[in-house]
Amino acid sequence: MADDDLTVTMNTETHRFEVKLGAETAFAEYELKGDTIAFPHTVVPDAFAGQGVAGRLVQASLAYAKENKLWVKPTCSFFHAYIAKRPKLHELVHPDMREGLATP
């Protein structure tokens, strides 16, 4: 699959950012509460393995948060790890959750 085919869409009905490939859907669930968006769960089917889909989901989700001036709560372990490795993204994270992002 070409990188251009990895289109992430925001599905407000299911509260997910999604990428579709045939009958398969990779997604990152989100929960909006006030000025905060939490990301509790990410699922990437085997059909997407090794194509950078999870990273694209995180990038699109964080771009949405930034554009809408939302604090991010990365409760999903993948989101947390992705953000922890990228100090420039730490400013998006809700202050209550920043402590665990410190890199050694």
VEXDREN-2710 file (C-alpha; in Angstrom, 1 decimal):
% VEXDREN-2710
k/r/px/py/pz
1/MET/0.0/0.0/0.0
2/ALA/1.4/3.4/-0.9
3/ASP/1.7/6.0/1.8
4/ASP/-0.8/8.2/0.0
5/ASP/-3.4/5.4/0.4
6/LEU/-3.2/5.7/4.2
7/THR/-6.1/8.2/4.6
8/VAL/-7.1/8.7/8.2
9/THR/-10.7/9.8/8.7
10/MET/-12.4/10.9/11.9
11/ASN/-15.6/8.9/12.5
12/THR/-17.6/10.9/14.9
13/GLU/-20.3/8.2/15.1
14/THR/-17.9/5.6/16.5
15/HIS/-15.5/8.0/18.2
16/ARG/-12.6/6.7/16.2
17/PHE/-9.9/7.9/13.9
18/GLU/-9.9/5.2/11.1
19/VAL/-7.9/3.8/8.2
20/LYS/-9.7/1.3/5.9
21/LEU/-8.2/-1.4/3.8
22/GLY/-10.8/-3.5/2.1
23/ALA/-13.0/-5.0/4.8
24/GLU/-10.4/-4.2/7.5
25/THR/-10.3/-1.1/9.7
26/ALA/-7.5/0.1/11.8
27/PHE/-8.6/2.7/14.4
28/ALA/-7.7/4.8/17.4
29/GLU/-10.6/5.3/19.8
30/TYR/-11.1/8.8/21.3
31/GLU/-13.2/10.3/24.1
32/LEU/-13.9/14.0/24.1
33/LYS/-14.5/15.8/27.5
34/GLY/-14.4/19.5/27.6
35/ASP/-11.0/20.7/26.6
36/THR/-9.5/17.2/26.7
37/ILE/-9.3/14.3/24.2
38/ALA/-8.3/10.9/25.6
39/PHE/-7.0/8.0/23.4
40/PRO/-7.8/4.8/25.3
41/HIS/-7.4/2.1/22.6
42/THR/-5.7/1.5/19.2
43/VAL/-6.3/-1.5/17.0
44/VAL/-4.3/-2.3/13.9
45/PRO/-5.4/-5.6/12.1
46/ASP/-2.7/-7.9/10.7
47/ALA/-3.5/-6.7/7.2
48/PHE/-1.9/-3.4/8.0
49/ALA/1.3/-4.8/9.6
50/GLY/4.5/-3.0/8.9
51/GLN/2.8/-0.2/6.9
52/GLY/3.0/2.6/9.5
53/VAL/-0.7/2.7/10.0
54/ALA/-0.6/3.1/13.8
55/GLY/1.8/6.0/13.5
56/ARG/-0.4/7.7/11.0
57/LEU/-3.4/7.2/13.3
58/VAL/-1.5/8.9/16.1
59/GLN/-0.3/11.7/13.9
60/ALA/-3.8/12.5/12.6
61/SER/-5.3/12.3/16.1
62/LEU/-2.7/14.6/17.6
63/ALA/-3.1/17.0/14.7
64/TYR/-6.8/17.2/15.4
65/ALA/-6.1/17.8/19.1
66/LYS/-3.6/20.6/18.3
67/GLU/-5.9/22.3/15.8
68/ASN/-8.8/22.2/18.3
69/LYS/-6.6/23.3/21.3
70/LEU/-7.4/20.1/23.2
71/TRP/-5.2/18.6/25.9
72/VAL/-4.2/15.0/25.1
73/LYS/-4.6/12.1/27.5
74/PRO/-2.6/9.2/26.0
75/THR/-4.0/6.3/28.0
76/CYS/-3.4/3.9/25.2
77/SER/0.1/2.4/25.6
78/PHE/0.9/2.9/21.9
79/PHE/-0.1/6.6/22.0
80/HIS/1.9/7.0/25.3
81/ALA/5.0/5.4/23.8
82/TYR/4.8/7.4/20.6
83/ILE/4.5/10.7/22.4
84/ALA/7.2/9.8/25.0
85/LYS/9.7/9.3/22.2
86/ARG/9.0/12.8/20.8
87/PRO/9.6/15.6/23.3
88/LYS/8.1/18.2/21.0
89/LEU/4.7/16.5/21.4
90/HIS/4.8/16.6/25.3
91/GLU/3.3/20.1/25.3
92/LEU/0.1/18.6/23.9
93/VAL/-0.3/16.2/26.9
94/HIS/-2.5/17.1/29.8
95/PRO/-0.3/18.4/32.6
96/ASP/-1.6/15.6/34.9
97/MET/-0.1/13.0/32.6
98/ARG/3.3/14.5/31.7
99/GLU/5.3/13.0/34.5
100/GLY/5.4/9.5/32.8
101/LEU/6.7/11.0/29.6
102/ALA/10.1/11.9/30.8
103/THR/12.8/10.2/28.8
104/PRO/15.9/8.9/30.6
END
